[in-house]
Amino acid sequence: MRNACSILFLLLSVSFTAYASAQRDVTASDTNQVISLNKNGYDNRLTHPQETVADAEKALKIAISIGYTKGIAEAYRIKGIGEYYLNKPDSALNRYFDALTQYEKLADQRGKAKVYNNIGNLYQMVDYDKALEYFKKAKDIAEKLRDKQLIASLYLNIGNIYNRKNMYNSALSYYEKSYELFTQLKDPVQLVQCLQDLGVIHYFLHNYTKAKDLLLEANARAKAMDMNVNVATINMTLTDIYLAESNFNEAEKYIKEGKTYATIIHNEKDIYDYKHSAYELESKRKNYEKALNILSELYKADSSGYKTNVSTRLNFLQQEQSRIAKAAEEEKNAEISRVIFWSVTVAAGLLLIVIVLLVGSVRRKATTNSQLQELNGEISRQKDNLDRINHHLEEIIDERTKDLQVKNKKLSEYSSYLSHQIRGPIATLKGLMNLEKEGLVDQLECIAMMDKCVSEIDEKIIEMSDMLHDPGKPGF
């Protein structure tokens, strides 16, 4: 029986170990899958942003199922990036805030900085100062972490803000710092973005030759890496340069190519911009009929596009206001909760102090009552003793009184007896003395009789003394 139990225990241990190992393998496999999907999604952002969104959604589903918080946060961020490149800023903003919530739970500063950078990119569309605020928050964290990759990206984005604010020299300074860092990091994708942004700045500064060199190099690198988003936007600036130089054939070439890439990535804004460039090209070529047809299409697109853009911007701002209001409400509720908590804590503390004081008072009162009872008992005992002593004293006094009364009576009797017994011999002596004086009695006879009287008096006195010292002796 004991051997059978041992074998059963061994089998159960092996089964549990195998199950636990399998569970760890599944979790590790799922985690790696989430990381891989998020990475693929991020890599596709400039080529096929719709695939970026799809990969992020898959990663999010798996990460939620296994409770992988970091994977959840990054999936939200990657999905927001995909929606940003698909020109859906309101959806992107929600995803970024979802990501920020998860990163805050993890206290992941690098993750928060990346999300701040992404939110800053969104605000480039509606509020430059707000965008700069988010970029600077991200930059502060990146500098503390010494994250060169993130710092270089932030230089690029801050340069974009100064570009949009027509502060071209400031923008150029940030672009050059970004290009230098990405060159050190050997990041080919971001170097394409730097070349593009530098080309745009030189275009605005009317350095067309420098701008074309930078943009053509960026165009070639972007095509080599299938960076469709960048090709579409690079060609837009090249088109503007060739139109400014009246090089219509090159302008037409880049319009067609750029429009193709914009269609691949489903970017309606870029498609519209290429139609507008086509209108400018035909106008400059003096193909007015073709230009008029394009203008008619643009008018229709402008009408619906304006409504869409206004709606998008309003939704974006409304969501941001809702988020701010919600955050303020949560902070208010948290403050109320803190006040209630400390109020209850203080009240509980005071109540505890009152209870302690009451308990102490009751204990002191009980101790005092006990002491008083003991004192009362002692007083009662002492009173009983005094009563007994008083009673005993009364008895003694009664006895002494009776004794004194007896003695007084005896003294009185003694006095009376002594007076009676002694007066006779004394009277005799007095008589003898008178007789002797008168010569009526013989002197010797008188002396003999006087001696007899004195002896008689002495006997009476001795007899009285014996009677006084021995009250029981008869005689009186």
C-alpha positions in Angstrom: 0.0 0.0 0.0 2.8 2.4 0.9 4.6 1.7 -2.4 1.4 2.3 -4.4 0.9 5.7 -2.7 4.5 6.6 -3.4 4.1 5.7 -7.1 0.8 7.8 -7.3 2.5 10.8 -5.7 5.4 10.5 -8.1 3.1 10.4 -11.1 1.1 13.4 -9.9 4.3 15.4 -9.3 5.6 14.6 -12.8 2.2 15.6 -14.3 2.0 18.8 -12.4 5.6 19.7 -13.4 4.9 19.0 -17.0 1.7 21.0 -16.9 3.4 24.0 -15.2 6.2 23.8 -17.7 3.7 23.7 -20.6 1.9 26.7 -19.1 5.2 28.7 -18.9 6.0 27.7 -22.5 2.6 28.8 -23.7 2.9 32.1 -21.8 6.4 32.8 -23.1 5.3 31.9 -26.6 2.3 34.2 -26.4 4.4 37.0 -25.0 6.9 36.7 -27.8 4.0 36.7 -30.3 2.7 40.0 -28.8 6.1 41.5 -29.0 6.6 40.3 -32.6 3.2 41.6 -33.7 3.8 45.0 -32.1 7.2 45.2 -33.8 5.8 44.3 -37.2 3.0 46.8 -36.8 5.5 49.6 -36.0 7.7 48.6 -38.9 4.8 48.7 -41.3 3.6 52.2 -40.2 5.3 54.0 -43.1 4.5 51.3 -45.7 1.0 49.8 -44.9 -0.5 51.6 -41.9 -3.7 49.6 -42.2 -1.5 46.5 -41.5 -0.1 48.3 -38.5 -3.6 48.6 -37.0 -4.4 45.0 -37.8 -1.2 43.7 -36.1 -1.8 45.9 -33.1 -5.4 44.6 -32.7 -4.1 41.0 -32.8 -1.4 41.8 -30.3 -3.9 43.5 -28.0 -6.2 40.5 -28.0 -3.5 38.1 -27.1 -1.9 40.4 -24.5 -5.3 40.9 -22.7 -5.9 37.1 -22.7 -2.6 36.4 -20.9 -2.6 39.6 -18.7 0.6 41.0 -20.3 0.2 44.6 -19.3 3.3 45.9 -21.1 2.1 44.2 -24.3 -1.3 45.8 -23.9 0.2 49.2 -23.5 2.4 48.9 -26.6 -0.4 47.4 -28.7 -2.6 50.5 -27.9 0.3 52.8 -28.8 1.0 50.9 -32.1 -2.6 51.0 -33.0 -2.7 54.7 -32.4 0.3 55.2 -34.7 -1.4 53.3 -37.4 -4.6 55.4 -37.1 -2.4 58.5 -37.1 -0.9 57.6 -40.5 -4.4 56.7 -41.7 -5.4 60.3 -40.8 -7.7 59.3 -38.0 -6.5 61.6 -35.2 -9.5 61.2 -32.9 -9.2 57.4 -32.8 -5.4 57.7 -32.5 -5.8 60.0 -29.5 -8.0 57.5 -27.6 -5.6 54.7 -28.2 -2.7 56.9 -27.0 -4.5 57.6 -23.8 -5.3 53.9 -23.3 -1.6 53.2 -23.7 -0.6 56.0 -21.3 -3.0 54.5 -18.6 -1.3 51.1 -18.9 2.2 52.6 -18.8 1.4 54.6 -15.7 0.2 51.4 -14.0 3.6 49.9 -14.8 5.5 53.1 -13.8 7.2 52.7 -17.2 8.8 56.2 -17.8 10.2 55.3 -21.3 6.8 54.0 -22.4 5.1 57.2 -21.1 7.7 59.4 -23.0 7.0 57.5 -26.2 3.3 58.1 -25.8 3.8 61.8 -25.0 5.8 62.0 -28.3 2.9 60.4 -30.2 0.3 62.7 -28.7 2.5 65.7 -29.5 2.5 64.5 -33.2 -1.3 64.5 -33.1 -1.5 68.0 -31.7 0.6 69.3 -34.6 -2.7 69.4 -36.5 -4.6 71.5 -34.1 -2.4 73.2 -31.5 1.3 73.9 -31.9 1.9 75.0 -28.3 0.1 72.0 -26.9 2.2 69.8 -29.2 5.4 71.4 -27.9 4.2 70.9 -24.4 3.9 67.1 -24.9 7.2 67.0 -26.8 9.1 68.7 -24.0 7.5 66.4 -21.4 8.8 63.5 -23.4 12.2 65.1 -23.9 12.6 65.6 -20.1 12.1 61.9 -19.5 14.3 60.9 -22.5 17.2 63.0 -21.3 16.9 61.5 -17.8 17.0 58.0 -19.3 19.7 59.1 -21.8 17.6 57.5 -24.6 19.3 58.9 -27.7 16.8 57.2 -30.1 13.9 59.0 -28.4 15.8 62.3 -28.1 16.6 62.3 -31.8 12.9 61.6 -32.7 11.8 64.5 -30.4 14.3 66.9 -32.0 12.7 65.9 -35.4 9.2 66.5 -34.1 10.1 69.8 -32.4 11.6 70.9 -35.6 8.3 70.1 -37.4 6.5 72.5 -35.0 8.9 75.3 -35.7 8.5 74.5 -39.4 4.7 74.9 -39.1 5.2 78.1 -37.2 7.4 79.4 -40.1 10.4 79.6 -37.8 12.6 77.9 -40.4 16.0 78.6 -38.9 14.9 77.1 -35.5 13.4 74.1 -37.3 16.6 73.6 -39.4 18.7 73.6 -36.1 16.6 70.8 -34.6 16.5 68.8 -37.9 20.3 68.9 -38.1 20.7 67.8 -34.4 18.3 65.0 -35.1 20.1 63.9 -38.3 23.4 63.9 -36.4 22.0 61.6 -33.7 20.3 59.2 -36.1 23.6 59.0 -38.1 25.3 57.9 -34.8 22.6 55.4 -34.2 22.7 54.1 -37.8 18.9 54.2 -38.1 18.1 54.2 -41.8 14.3 54.7 -41.4 14.7 57.9 -39.3 17.5 59.1 -41.5 15.0 59.1 -44.5 12.7 61.2 -42.4 15.5 63.6 -41.5 16.5 64.0 -45.1 12.9 64.7 -46.1 12.4 67.3 -43.3 15.8 69.0 -44.2 14.7 69.1 -47.8 11.4 70.7 -46.9 13.1 73.4 -44.8 15.6 74.3 -47.6 12.6 74.5 -50.0 10.9 77.0 -47.7 14.3 78.9 -47.5 14.3 78.9 -51.4 17.5 76.8 -51.5 15.9 74.7 -54.3 19.1 72.9 -55.4 19.9 71.8 -51.8 16.3 70.9 -51.2 16.2 68.7 -54.4 19.4 66.9 -53.5 18.1 66.0 -50.0 14.6 65.1 -51.2 15.8 62.9 -54.1 18.2 61.0 -51.8 15.3 60.6 -49.3 13.0 59.4 -52.1 15.5 56.8 -53.3 16.1 55.5 -49.8 12.4 55.4 -49.0 11.6 53.4 -52.1 14.4 50.9 -51.3 12.8 50.3 -47.9 9.1 50.4 -49.1 8.4 53.5 -47.0 5.2 54.3 -48.9 4.1 57.1 -46.5 7.4 58.9 -46.9 7.5 58.5 -50.7 4.0 60.1 -50.9 5.0 63.1 -48.9 8.5 63.5 -50.3 7.1 63.6 -53.9 4.7 66.4 -52.8 7.6 68.7 -52.0 9.5 67.7 -55.1 6.4 68.5 -57.2 6.2 71.9 -55.6 9.9 72.6 -56.4 9.6 71.5 -60.0 6.5 73.6 -60.4 8.3 76.6 -59.0 11.1 75.9 -61.6 8.5 75.3 -64.4 9.9 71.9 -64.9 6.5 70.5 -65.8 7.6 67.0 -67.0 9.4 66.3 -63.7 6.5 67.7 -61.8 4.0 65.5 -63.6 6.2 62.5 -63.0 6.3 63.0 -59.3 2.6 63.8 -59.1 1.7 60.5 -60.7 4.1 58.6 -58.6 3.1 60.3 -55.4 -0.6 59.8 -56.1 0.0 56.1 -56.6 1.8 55.8 -53.2 -0.9 57.9 -51.5 -3.6 55.5 -52.9 -1.6 52.5 -51.7 -1.6 53.8 -48.1 -5.2 55.1 -48.4 -4.3 58.6 -47.4 -7.2 60.7 -48.7 -5.5 64.0 -47.7 -2.4 63.3 -49.8 -4.6 62.1 -52.7 -6.4 65.5 -52.5 -3.1 67.4 -52.4 -1.9 65.7 -55.5 -5.1 66.6 -57.3 -4.5 70.2 -56.3 -0.9 69.9 -57.6 -2.2 68.5 -60.9 -4.5 71.5 -61.2 -1.6 73.9 -60.6 0.5 72.0 -63.2 -2.3 72.2 -65.9 -2.9 75.9 -65.1 0.8 76.7 -65.6 0.8 74.6 -68.8 -2.3 76.7 -69.8 -4.4 73.5 -70.3 -7.3 75.4 -68.9 -10.0 73.0 -69.8 -8.2 70.1 -68.0 -7.4 72.5 -65.1 -11.1 73.4 -64.9 -12.2 69.8 -64.7 -9.6 69.2 -61.9 -10.8 72.3 -60.1 -14.4 71.1 -60.3 -13.3 67.8 -58.6 -11.4 69.8 -56.0 -14.4 71.9 -55.2 -16.5 68.8 -54.5 -13.7 67.3 -52.5 -13.1 70.6 -50.7 -16.8 70.7 -49.6 -16.8 67.2 -48.2 -13.2 67.4 -47.1 -13.8 70.6 -45.2 -16.8 69.1 -43.4 -14.8 66.0 -42.6 -11.7 67.9 -41.4 -13.9 70.3 -39.3 -15.7 67.3 -37.9 -12.5 65.4 -37.2 -10.9 68.4 -35.5 -14.1 69.1 -33.4 -14.2 65.4 -32.4 -10.5 65.5 -31.5 -10.9 68.6 -29.4 -14.2 67.4 -27.8 -12.6 64.1 -26.9 -9.6 65.9 -25.4 -12.0 68.2 -23.4 -13.9 65.1 -22.3 -10.7 63.5 -21.2 -9.6 66.6 -19.3 -13.0 66.9 -17.7 -12.9 63.2 -16.7 -9.5 63.5 -15.3 -10.6 66.6 -13.3 -13.6 64.7 -12.0 -11.5 61.7 -11.1 -9.1 64.0 -9.3 -12.0 65.7 -7.5 -13.4 62.3 -6.5 -10.0 61.2 -5.4 -9.6 64.4 -3.3 -13.1 63.9 -1.8 -12.1 60.3 -1.0 -8.9 61.5 0.6 -10.9 64.0 2.7 -13.4 61.3 3.7 -10.7 58.9 4.5 -8.7 61.3 6.7 -12.0 62.6 8.3 -13.0 59.0 9.2 -9.4 58.3 10.4 -9.4 61.3 12.6 -12.9 60.6 13.9 -11.9 57.0 14.6 -8.7 58.2 16.3 -10.7 60.6 18.5 -13.3 57.9 19.3 -10.4 55.6 20.2 -9.0 58.2 22.5 -12.4 58.8 24.1 -12.8 55.0 24.6 -9.4 54.8 26.1 -10.2 57.7 28.5 -13.5 56.2 29.4 -11.9 52.8 30.0 -9.2 54.5 32.1 -11.9 56.4 34.0 -14.0 53.3 34.7 -10.9 51.5 35.9 -9.9 54.4 38.1 -13.4 54.6 39.5 -13.5 50.8 40.1 -10.1 51.1 41.9 -11.3 54.1 44.0 -14.6 52.2 44.9 -12.5 49.2 45.9 -10.3 51.4 48.0 -13.3 53.1 49.6 -14.9 49.8 50.4 -11.7 48.6 52.0 -11.5 51.9 54.0 -15.1 51.6 55.0 -14.5 48.0 56.1 -11.4 49.1 58.1 -13.4 51.9 59.7 -16.2 49.5 60.6 -13.6 47.1 62.1 -12.1 50.0 64.1 -15.6 51.1 65.2 -16.4 47.6 66.4 -13.0 47.6 68.3 -13.8 51.0 69.8 -17.3 49.8 70.8 -15.8 46.7 72.4 -13.2 48.9 74.2 -15.8 51.3 75.4 -18.0 48.5 76.6 -15.0 47.0 78.5 -14.1 50.5 79.9 -17.7 50.9 81.1 -17.5 47.5 82.8 -14.1 48.5 84.4 -15.6 51.8 85.4 -18.6 50.1 86.9 -16.3 47.7 88.8 -14.1 50.5 90.0 -17.1 52.6 91.0 -18.5 49.6 93.0 -15.1 49.0 94.5 -14.7 52.7 95.4 -18.2 52.7 96.9 -17.3 49.6 99.0 -14.0 51.2 100.0 -15.7 54.5 100.8 -18.2 52.7 102.9 -15.5 50.9 104.7 -13.5 54.1 105.2 -16.6 55.7 106.6 -17.2 52.7 108.8 -13.4 52.8 109.8 -13.6 56.4 110.5 -16.7 55.9 112.6 -15.2 52.9 114.3 -11.9 54.6 114.9 -13.5 57.6 116.3 -15.5 55.4 118.6 -12.7 53.0 119.6 -10.0 55.6 120.0 -11.9 58.4 121.6 -12.4 56.4 124.8 -8.7 55.7 125.5 -7.9 59.3 124.5 -10.5 60.7 126.9 -9.0 58.5 129.6 -5.6 59.9 128.9 -6.8 63.4 129.0 -8.5 62.7 132.3 -5.4 61.1 133.8 -3.4 64.1 132.7 -5.8 66.5 134.3 -5.7 64.4 137.5 -2.0 64.3 137.5 -1.8 68.0 137.1 -4.1 68.5 140.0 -2.1 65.9 142.0 -5.1 63.7 142.5 -3.4 60.6 141.3 -0.1 59.0 142.1 2.4 59.7 139.3 3.5 56.1 138.8 0.0 54.9 138.9 -0.9 57.6 136.4 2.0 56.5 134.1 0.9 52.9 134.3 -2.7 53.8 133.4 -1.5 56.1 130.5 0.7 53.3 129.2 -2.3 51.0 129.2 -4.3 53.6 127.3 -1.6 54.1 124.7 -1.2 50.3 124.3 -5.0 50.0 123.8 -4.9 52.8 121.2 -2.0 51.1 119.4 -3.9 47.8 119.3 -6.9 49.5 117.8 -4.9 51.2 115.1 -3.1 47.9 114.2 -6.5 46.1 114.1 -7.9 48.9 111.8 -4.9 48.7 109.5 -5.3 44.9 109.2 -9.0 45.3 108.4 -8.2 47.9 105.7 -5.7 45.7 104.0 -7.9 42.7 104.2 -11.4 43.7 103.4 -12.7 40.2 103.8 -11.6 40.0 107.4 -14.6 40.5 109.9 -14.4 43.1 112.5 -16.5 46.1 111.6 
